[in-house]
Amino acid sequence: MEQVISTINDFLWTYILLAALLGCGVWFTWRTRFVQFRMIGEMIRLLGDSAKKFDHGKRHISSFQAFAVSLASRVGTGNLAGVATAIAFGGPGAVFWMWVIALIGAAKDIDCWE
């Protein structure tokens, strides 16, 4: 019984999950008309904006500070260890494919449905 569960688990986490994640990433990329590539200039402009521009006596955080906090909450020790393991087992090609998947998957994180 343990072997059957292990086989089903391996199939789901290897083939089904990979296909679902790639499929969703491509779908969101298409639906947002490649927003993660079209809006790179706007992203850099917003990250460069300072909170002091909008001060008016109130305390605010800049776009970059909000980005840094969001990134810190998403990237943890598990992700760092996972990347190190992927590089150790997959070599430099693993880094390339991680970047490709990250660029495709970035469309699902953008809140600009036009």
N, CA, C and O atoms as a GROMACS GRO file, in nm:
protein
  456
    1MET      N    1   0.083  -0.120   0.000
    1MET     CA    2   0.000   0.000   0.000
    1MET      C    3   0.086   0.126   0.000
    1MET      O    4   0.054   0.225  -0.066
    2GLU      N    5   0.194   0.121   0.073
    2GLU     CA    6   0.284   0.236   0.082
    2GLU      C    7   0.345   0.267  -0.055
    2GLU      O    8   0.363   0.383  -0.089
    3GLN      N    9   0.376   0.164  -0.132
    3GLN     CA   10   0.433   0.182  -0.265
    3GLN      C   11   0.332   0.247  -0.359
    3GLN      O   12   0.370   0.330  -0.442
    4VAL      N   13   0.205   0.211  -0.348
    4VAL     CA   14   0.101   0.268  -0.433
    4VAL      C   15   0.086   0.417  -0.403
    4VAL      O   16   0.079   0.499  -0.495
    5ILE      N   17   0.080   0.452  -0.275
    5ILE     CA   18   0.068   0.593  -0.235
    5ILE      C   19   0.190   0.672  -0.283
    5ILE      O   20   0.176   0.785  -0.331
    6SER      N   21   0.307   0.615  -0.269
    6SER     CA   22   0.429   0.682  -0.313
    6SER      C   23   0.428   0.704  -0.465
    6SER      O   24   0.471   0.809  -0.512
    7THR      N   25   0.382   0.606  -0.540
    7THR     CA   26   0.375   0.619  -0.686
    7THR      C   27   0.275   0.728  -0.727
    7THR      O   28   0.305   0.809  -0.814
    8ILE      N   29   0.158   0.728  -0.664
    8ILE     CA   30   0.058   0.831  -0.694
    8ILE      C   31   0.111   0.969  -0.657
    8ILE      O   32   0.095   1.065  -0.734
    9ASN      N   33   0.175   0.980  -0.541
    9ASN     CA   34   0.231   1.107  -0.497
    9ASN      C   35   0.337   1.158  -0.595
    9ASN      O   36   0.338   1.276  -0.631
   10ASP      N   37   0.426   1.070  -0.637
   10ASP     CA   38   0.530   1.109  -0.733
   10ASP      C   39   0.469   1.156  -0.865
   10ASP      O   40   0.516   1.253  -0.924
   11PHE      N   41   0.366   1.086  -0.912
   11PHE     CA   42   0.301   1.124  -1.038
   11PHE      C   43   0.235   1.261  -1.026
   11PHE      O   44   0.250   1.346  -1.114
   12LEU      N   45   0.161   1.283  -0.917
   12LEU     CA   46   0.092   1.410  -0.899
   12LEU      C   47   0.189   1.527  -0.886
   12LEU      O   48   0.170   1.632  -0.947
   13TRP      N   49   0.293   1.509  -0.806
   13TRP     CA   50   0.386   1.618  -0.780
   13TRP      C   51   0.487   1.638  -0.892
   13TRP      O   52   0.554   1.741  -0.897
   14THR      N   53   0.501   1.542  -0.981
   14THR     CA   54   0.596   1.556  -1.090
   14THR      C   55   0.528   1.602  -1.218
   14THR      O   56   0.567   1.703  -1.275
   15TYR      N   57   0.428   1.530  -1.262
   15TYR     CA   58   0.368   1.557  -1.393
   15TYR      C   59   0.248   1.651  -1.385
   15TYR      O   60   0.242   1.750  -1.458
   16ILE      N   61   0.154   1.621  -1.300
   16ILE     CA   62   0.031   1.700  -1.293
   16ILE      C   63   0.060   1.841  -1.244
   16ILE      O   64   0.014   1.938  -1.305
   17LEU      N   65   0.136   1.856  -1.136
   17LEU     CA   66   0.167   1.988  -1.082
   17LEU      C   67   0.247   2.071  -1.180
   17LEU      O   68   0.219   2.189  -1.198
   18LEU      N   69   0.344   2.011  -1.243
   18LEU     CA   70   0.426   2.083  -1.341
   18LEU      C   71   0.341   2.132  -1.458
   18LEU      O   72   0.353   2.247  -1.500
   19ALA      N   73   0.256   2.047  -1.510
   19ALA     CA   74   0.168   2.086  -1.621
   19ALA      C   75   0.071   2.194  -1.578
   19ALA      O   76   0.046   2.288  -1.653
   20ALA      N   77   0.016   2.182  -1.458
   20ALA     CA   78  -0.081   2.282  -1.410
   20ALA      C   79  -0.014   2.418  -1.390
   20ALA      O   80  -0.069   2.520  -1.430
   21LEU      N   81   0.104   2.420  -1.331
   21LEU     CA   82   0.173   2.546  -1.308
   21LEU      C   83   0.215   2.612  -1.439
   21LEU      O   84   0.196   2.733  -1.456
   22LEU      N   85   0.270   2.535  -1.529
   22LEU     CA   86   0.308   2.591  -1.659
   22LEU      C   87   0.185   2.637  -1.738
   22LEU      O   88   0.186   2.744  -1.799
   23GLY      N   89   0.081   2.556  -1.737
   23GLY     CA   90  -0.042   2.593  -1.808
   23GLY      C   91  -0.103   2.721  -1.753
   23GLY      O   92  -0.143   2.809  -1.830
   24CYS      N   93  -0.111   2.733  -1.621
   24CYS     CA   94  -0.165   2.856  -1.561
   24CYS      C   95  -0.077   2.976  -1.591
   24CYS      O   96  -0.128   3.085  -1.620
   25GLY      N   97   0.053   2.958  -1.584
   25GLY     CA   98   0.144   3.068  -1.614
   25GLY      C   99   0.130   3.118  -1.757
   25GLY      O  100   0.127   3.238  -1.781
   26VAL      N  101   0.121   3.025  -1.851
   26VAL     CA  102   0.104   3.063  -1.992
   26VAL      C  103  -0.032   3.128  -2.014
   26VAL      O  104  -0.042   3.226  -2.087
   27TRP      N  105  -0.136   3.075  -1.950
   27TRP     CA  106  -0.270   3.133  -1.964
   27TRP      C  107  -0.275   3.275  -1.910
   27TRP      O  108  -0.328   3.365  -1.977
   28PHE      N  109  -0.221   3.297  -1.789
   28PHE     CA  110  -0.220   3.432  -1.733
   28PHE      C  111  -0.132   3.526  -1.816
   28PHE      O  112  -0.167   3.643  -1.832
   29THR      N  113  -0.021   3.477  -1.868
   29THR     CA  114   0.064   3.559  -1.954
   29THR      C  115  -0.013   3.602  -2.077
   29THR      O  116  -0.007   3.719  -2.117
   30TRP      N  117  -0.085   3.511  -2.138
   30TRP     CA  118  -0.163   3.542  -2.257
   30TRP      C  119  -0.277   3.639  -2.225
   30TRP      O  120  -0.298   3.737  -2.297
   31ARG      N  121  -0.352   3.610  -2.116
   31ARG     CA  122  -0.468   3.692  -2.079
   31ARG      C  123  -0.429   3.835  -2.043
   31ARG      O  124  -0.505   3.928  -2.069
   32THR      N  125  -0.312   3.855  -1.983
   32THR     CA  126  -0.267   3.989  -1.946
   32THR      C  127  -0.183   4.052  -2.056
   32THR      O  128  -0.123   4.157  -2.036
   33ARG      N  129  -0.180   3.990  -2.173
   33ARG     CA  130  -0.106   4.038  -2.288
   33ARG      C  131   0.041   4.064  -2.254
   33ARG      O  132   0.095   4.170  -2.284
   34PHE      N  133   0.104   3.965  -2.190
   34PHE     CA  134   0.247   3.967  -2.157
   34PHE      C  135   0.283   4.087  -2.071
   34PHE      O  136   0.383   4.154  -2.095
   35VAL      N  137   0.201   4.112  -1.969
   35VAL     CA  138   0.218   4.230  -1.885
   35VAL      C  139   0.353   4.232  -1.814
   35VAL      O  140   0.408   4.339  -1.791
   36GLN      N  141   0.407   4.117  -1.780
   36GLN     CA  142   0.534   4.115  -1.709
   36GLN      C  143   0.649   4.164  -1.795
   36GLN      O  144   0.754   4.201  -1.743
   37PHE      N  145   0.630   4.166  -1.926
   37PHE     CA  146   0.732   4.220  -2.016
   37PHE      C  147   0.698   4.362  -2.062
   37PHE      O  148   0.787   4.446  -2.077
   38ARG      N  149   0.569   4.388  -2.084
   38ARG     CA  150   0.526   4.520  -2.131
   38ARG      C  151   0.552   4.629  -2.027
   38ARG      O  152   0.583   4.742  -2.064
   39MET      N  153   0.539   4.598  -1.901
   39MET     CA  154   0.541   4.700  -1.796
   39MET      C  155   0.674   4.706  -1.720
   39MET      O  156   0.677   4.757  -1.607
   40ILE      N  157   0.781   4.656  -1.776
   40ILE     CA  158   0.909   4.658  -1.706
   40ILE      C  159   0.952   4.802  -1.676
   40ILE      O  160   0.998   4.830  -1.565
   41GLY      N  161   0.937   4.892  -1.770
   41GLY     CA  162   0.973   5.032  -1.747
   41GLY      C  163   0.892   5.095  -1.635
   41GLY      O  164   0.946   5.166  -1.551
   42GLU      N  165   0.763   5.068  -1.634
   42GLU     CA  166   0.676   5.120  -1.526
   42GLU      C  167   0.716   5.062  -1.391
   42GLU      O  168   0.714   5.132  -1.290
   43MET      N  169   0.751   4.934  -1.389
   43MET     CA  170   0.793   4.872  -1.264
   43MET      C  171   0.917   4.940  -1.208
   43MET      O  172   0.924   4.969  -1.089
   44ILE      N  173   1.014   4.966  -1.294
   44ILE     CA  174   1.138   5.030  -1.249
   44ILE      C  175   1.109   5.173  -1.203
   44ILE      O  176   1.166   5.219  -1.104
   45ARG      N  177   1.021   5.243  -1.274
   45ARG     CA  178   0.986   5.379  -1.234
   45ARG      C  179   0.920   5.381  -1.097
   45ARG      O  180   0.952   5.466  -1.014
   46LEU      N  181   0.827   5.289  -1.074
   46LEU     CA  182   0.758   5.284  -0.945
   46LEU      C  183   0.851   5.245  -0.831
   46LEU      O  184   0.839   5.297  -0.720
   47LEU      N  185   0.942   5.153  -0.859
   47LEU     CA  186   1.037   5.114  -0.754
   47LEU      C  187   1.130   5.229  -0.719
   47LEU      O  188   1.180   5.237  -0.606
   48GLY      N  189   1.155   5.318  -0.814
   48GLY     CA  190   1.243   5.431  -0.790
   48GLY      C  191   1.175   5.547  -0.721
   48GLY      O  192   1.243   5.635  -0.668
   49ASP      N  193   1.040   5.550  -0.720
   49ASP     CA  194   0.969   5.659  -0.653
   49ASP      C  195   0.999   5.658  -0.505
   49ASP      O  196   1.007   5.553  -0.442
   50SER      N  197   1.014   5.775  -0.451
   50SER     CA  198   1.044   5.788  -0.309
   50SER      C  199   0.916   5.817  -0.232
   50SER      O  200   0.822   5.874  -0.286
   51ALA      N  201   0.913   5.777  -0.107
   51ALA     CA  202   0.797   5.805  -0.022
   51ALA      C  203   0.793   5.952   0.014
   51ALA      O  204   0.686   6.004   0.049
   52LYS      N  205   0.904   6.022   0.008
   52LYS     CA  206   0.908   6.163   0.044
   52LYS      C  207   0.828   6.249  -0.052
   52LYS      O  208   0.780   6.356  -0.014
   53LYS      N  209   0.812   6.205  -0.176
   53LYS     CA  210   0.734   6.278  -0.275
   53LYS      C  211   0.589   6.295  -0.232
   53LYS      O  212   0.525   6.397  -0.262
   54PHE      N  213   0.538   6.198  -0.162
   54PHE     CA  214   0.396   6.195  -0.125
   54PHE      C  215   0.376   6.220   0.024
   54PHE      O  216   0.276   6.176   0.080
   55ASP      N  217   0.468   6.288   0.090
   55ASP     CA  218   0.471   6.295   0.236
   55ASP      C  219   0.353   6.371   0.295
   55ASP      O  220   0.269   6.309   0.361
   56HIS      N  221   0.342   6.500   0.277
   56HIS     CA  222   0.235   6.583   0.331
   56HIS      C  223   0.213   6.562   0.480
   56HIS      O  224   0.098   6.561   0.526
   57GLY      N  225   0.318   6.544   0.557
   57GLY     CA  226   0.307   6.531   0.702
   57GLY      C  227   0.274   6.392   0.752
   57GLY      O  228   0.270   6.372   0.873
   58LYS      N  229   0.250   6.298   0.664
   58LYS     CA  230   0.219   6.161   0.708
   58LYS      C  231   0.336   6.071   0.675
   58LYS      O  232   0.414   6.099   0.584
   59ARG      N  233   0.348   5.964   0.749
   59ARG     CA  234   0.455   5.868   0.724
   59ARG      C  235   0.407   5.764   0.624
   59ARG      O  236   0.300   5.704   0.641
   60HIS      N  237   0.486   5.742   0.520
   60HIS     CA  238   0.454   5.644   0.418
   60HIS      C  239   0.579   5.561   0.390
   60HIS      O  240   0.690   5.600   0.425
   61ILE      N  241   0.558   5.447   0.326
   61ILE     CA  242   0.672   5.369   0.281
   61ILE      C  243   0.679   5.378   0.130
   61ILE      O  244   0.577   5.395   0.062
   62SER      N  245   0.799   5.366   0.078
   62SER     CA  246   0.816   5.375  -0.068
   62SER      C  247   0.773   5.245  -0.134
   62SER      O  248   0.752   5.144  -0.067
   63SER      N  249   0.761   5.249  -0.263
   63SER     CA  250   0.726   5.128  -0.339
   63SER      C  251   0.834   5.022  -0.323
   63SER      O  252   0.805   4.903  -0.315
   64PHE      N  253   0.960   5.066  -0.320
   64PHE     CA  254   1.069   4.971  -0.304
   64PHE      C  255   1.064   4.904  -0.167
   64PHE      O  256   1.090   4.784  -0.156
   65GLN      N  257   1.032   4.981  -0.062
   65GLN     CA  258   1.022   4.922   0.071
   65GLN      C  259   0.909   4.819   0.076
   65GLN      O  260   0.925   4.713   0.138
   66ALA      N  261   0.796   4.849   0.014
   66ALA     CA  262   0.686   4.753   0.010
   66ALA      C  263   0.726   4.629  -0.068
   66ALA      O  264   0.694   4.517  -0.028
   67PHE      N  265   0.797   4.648  -0.179
   67PHE     CA  266   0.846   4.536  -0.259
   67PHE      C  267   0.941   4.449  -0.178
   67PHE      O  268   0.932   4.327  -0.182
   68ALA      N  269   1.033   4.512  -0.104
   68ALA     CA  270   1.132   4.437  -0.026
   68ALA      C  271   1.064   4.354   0.084
   68ALA      O  272   1.103   4.240   0.108
   69VAL      N  273   0.963   4.411   0.150
   69VAL     CA  274   0.892   4.336   0.254
   69VAL      C  275   0.815   4.220   0.192
   69VAL      O  276   0.814   4.110   0.247
   70SER      N  277   0.750   4.244   0.078
   70SER     CA  278   0.677   4.137   0.010
   70SER      C  279   0.770   4.025  -0.033
   70SER      O  280   0.740   3.907  -0.016
   71LEU      N  281   0.884   4.062  -0.089
   71LEU     CA  282   0.981   3.963  -0.133
   71LEU      C  283   1.036   3.884  -0.016
   71LEU      O  284   1.053   3.762  -0.025
   72ALA      N  285   1.065   3.952   0.094
   72ALA     CA  286   1.118   3.884   0.212
   72ALA      C  287   1.018   3.784   0.270
   72ALA      O  288   1.057   3.681   0.324
   73SER      N  289   0.889   3.816   0.259
   73SER     CA  290   0.789   3.724   0.314
   73SER      C  291   0.769   3.602   0.224
   73SER      O  292   0.720   3.498   0.270
   74ARG      N  293   0.806   3.613   0.097
   74ARG     CA  294   0.788   3.500   0.005
   74ARG      C  295   0.910   3.411  -0.004
   74ARG      O  296   0.898   3.289  -0.023
   75VAL      N  297   1.027   3.469   0.008
   75VAL     CA  298   1.150   3.392  -0.008
   75VAL      C  299   1.197   3.350   0.131
   75VAL      O  300   1.227   3.434   0.215
   76GLY      N  301   1.203   3.223   0.153
   76GLY     CA  302   1.246   3.172   0.282
   76GLY      C  303   1.361   3.076   0.267
   76GLY      O  304   1.415   3.055   0.158
   77THR      N  305   1.398   3.018   0.379
   77THR     CA  306   1.509   2.923   0.380
   77THR      C  307   1.482   2.804   0.290
   77THR      O  308   1.574   2.754   0.224
   78GLY      N  309   1.359   2.758   0.286
   78GLY     CA  310   1.325   2.645   0.200
   78GLY      C  311   1.350   2.674   0.054
   78GLY      O  312   1.400   2.589  -0.019
   79ASN      N  313   1.315   2.795   0.010
   79ASN     CA  314   1.340   2.831  -0.129
   79ASN      C  315   1.489   2.838  -0.159
   79ASN      O  316   1.534   2.791  -0.264
   80LEU      N  317   1.564   2.895  -0.067
   80LEU     CA  318   1.709   2.905  -0.089
   80LEU      C  319   1.773   2.767  -0.094
   80LEU      O  320   1.858   2.740  -0.178
   81ALA      N  321   1.731   2.679  -0.004
   81ALA     CA  322   1.784   2.543  -0.004
   81ALA      C  323   1.740   2.468  -0.130
   81ALA      O  324   1.816   2.388  -0.185
   82GLY      N  325   1.618   2.495  -0.176
   82GLY     CA  326   1.569   2.430  -0.298
   82GLY      C  327   1.648   2.473  -0.421
   82GLY      O  328   1.678   2.391  -0.508
   83VAL      N  329   1.682   2.601  -0.429
   83VAL     CA  330   1.761   2.650  -0.541
   83VAL      C  331   1.901   2.590  -0.537
   83VAL      O  332   1.954   2.548  -0.640
   84ALA      N  333   1.960   2.586  -0.419
   84ALA     CA  334   2.094   2.527  -0.406
   84ALA      C  335   2.093   2.380  -0.446
   84ALA      O  336   2.186   2.332  -0.512
   85THR      N  337   1.991   2.308  -0.406
   85THR     CA  338   1.979   2.166  -0.442
   85THR      C  339   1.959   2.150  -0.592
   85THR      O  340   2.019   2.062  -0.654
   86ALA      N  341   1.875   2.236  -0.652
   86ALA     CA  342   1.853   2.228  -0.797
   86ALA      C  343   1.982   2.255  -0.874
   86ALA      O  344   2.009   2.188  -0.974
   87ILE      N  345   2.060   2.351  -0.829
   87ILE     CA  346   2.187   2.381  -0.896
   87ILE      C  347   2.284   2.265  -0.879
   87ILE      O  348   2.356   2.229  -0.972
   88ALA      N  349   2.287   2.206  -0.758
   88ALA     CA  350   2.378   2.094  -0.733
   88ALA      C  351   2.344   1.974  -0.821
   88ALA      O  352   2.433   1.908  -0.874
   89PHE      N  353   2.215   1.945  -0.837
   89PHE     CA  354   2.174   1.829  -0.916
   89PHE      C  355   2.161   1.860  -1.064
   89PHE      O  356   2.194   1.775  -1.148
   90GLY      N  357   2.114   1.979  -1.099
   90GLY     CA  358   2.086   2.011  -1.238
   90GLY      C  359   2.191   2.092  -1.309
   90GLY      O  360   2.189   2.102  -1.431
   91GLY      N  361   2.282   2.150  -1.235
   91GLY     CA  362   2.387   2.231  -1.296
   91GLY      C  363   2.335   2.367  -1.339
   91GLY      O  364   2.228   2.410  -1.294
   92PRO      N  365   2.410   2.435  -1.426
   92PRO     CA  366   2.372   2.570  -1.466
   92PRO      C  367   2.240   2.576  -1.544
   92PRO      O  368   2.174   2.680  -1.544
   93GLY      N  369   2.201   2.469  -1.607
   93GLY     CA  370   2.074   2.467  -1.679
   93GLY      C  371   1.956   2.485  -1.586
   93GLY      O  372   1.851   2.536  -1.627
   94ALA      N  373   1.970   2.444  -1.462
   94ALA     CA  374   1.862   2.460  -1.365
   94ALA      C  375   1.832   2.608  -1.341
   94ALA      O  376   1.716   2.646  -1.325
   95VAL      N  377   1.935   2.691  -1.338
   95VAL     CA  378   1.916   2.834  -1.318
   95VAL      C  379   1.840   2.894  -1.436
   95VAL      O  380   1.749   2.975  -1.417
   96PHE      N  381   1.876   2.855  -1.556
   96PHE     CA  382   1.806   2.904  -1.675
   96PHE      C  383   1.658   2.870  -1.668
   96PHE      O  384   1.574   2.958  -1.689
   97TRP      N  385   1.624   2.746  -1.638
   97TRP     CA  386   1.484   2.705  -1.635
   97TRP      C  387   1.409   2.768  -1.518
   97TRP      O  388   1.289   2.793  -1.529
   98MET      N  389   1.477   2.794  -1.408
   98MET     CA  390   1.412   2.865  -1.297
   98MET      C  391   1.375   3.007  -1.340
   98MET      O  392   1.268   3.056  -1.305
   99TRP      N  393   1.462   3.073  -1.415
   99TRP     CA  394   1.432   3.208  -1.464
   99TRP      C  395   1.318   3.206  -1.565
   99TRP      O  396   1.231   3.293  -1.561
  100VAL      N  397   1.317   3.109  -1.654
  100VAL     CA  398   1.210   3.100  -1.754
  100VAL      C  399   1.075   3.080  -1.684
  100VAL      O  400   0.978   3.148  -1.716
  101ILE      N  401   1.069   2.988  -1.591
  101ILE     CA  402   0.945   2.961  -1.519
  101ILE      C  403   0.904   3.082  -1.435
  101ILE      O  404   0.785   3.112  -1.424
  102ALA      N  405   1.000   3.151  -1.376
  102ALA     CA  406   0.969   3.271  -1.296
  102ALA      C  407   0.909   3.381  -1.384
  102ALA      O  408   0.815   3.448  -1.342
  103LEU      N  409   0.963   3.400  -1.504
  103LEU     CA  410   0.909   3.502  -1.593
  103LEU      C  411   0.768   3.468  -1.640
  103LEU      O  412   0.683   3.556  -1.650
  104ILE      N  413   0.745   3.342  -1.669
  104ILE     CA  414   0.610   3.300  -1.711
  104ILE      C  415   0.512   3.310  -1.595
  104ILE      O  416   0.400   3.356  -1.611
  105GLY      N  417   0.556   3.266  -1.478
  105GLY     CA  418   0.468   3.269  -1.361
  105GLY      C  419   0.446   3.407  -1.303
  105GLY      O  420   0.356   3.424  -1.220
  106ALA      N  421   0.524   3.506  -1.343
  106ALA     CA  422   0.509   3.641  -1.289
  106ALA      C  423   0.375   3.703  -1.328
  106ALA      O  424   0.328   3.792  -1.257
  107ALA      N  425   0.315   3.659  -1.434
  107ALA     CA  426   0.188   3.718  -1.479
  107ALA      C  427   0.076   3.694  -1.378
  107ALA      O  428  -0.014   3.776  -1.366
  108LYS      N  429   0.080   3.584  -1.306
  108LYS     CA  430  -0.027   3.555  -1.212
  108LYS      C  431  -0.019   3.642  -1.088
  108LYS      O  432  -0.118   3.652  -1.014
  109ASP      N  433   0.096   3.706  -1.061
  109ASP     CA  434   0.112   3.789  -0.943
  109ASP      C  435   0.082   3.936  -0.968
  109ASP      O  436   0.089   4.017  -0.875
  110ILE      N  437   0.049   3.971  -1.090
  110ILE     CA  438   0.029   4.112  -1.123
  110ILE      C  439  -0.119   4.145  -1.119
  110ILE      O  440  -0.201   4.076  -1.179
  111ASP      N  441  -0.153   4.252  -1.048
  111ASP     CA  442  -0.292   4.294  -1.031
  111ASP      C  443  -0.328   4.404  -1.130
  111ASP      O  444  -0.358   4.516  -1.088
  112CYS      N  445  -0.325   4.377  -1.256
  112CYS     CA  446  -0.362   4.481  -1.354
  112CYS      C  447  -0.442   4.419  -1.467
  112CYS      O  448  -0.403   4.427  -1.583
  113TRP      N  449  -0.552   4.359  -1.434
  113TRP     CA  450  -0.641   4.305  -1.537
  113TRP      C  451  -0.706   4.421  -1.608
  113TRP      O  452  -0.788   4.492  -1.549
  114GLU      N  453  -0.671   4.441  -1.732
  114GLU     CA  454  -0.720   4.556  -1.807
  114GLU      C  455  -0.842   4.520  -1.890
  114GLU      O  456  -0.897   4.605  -1.959
   0.00000   0.00000   0.00000
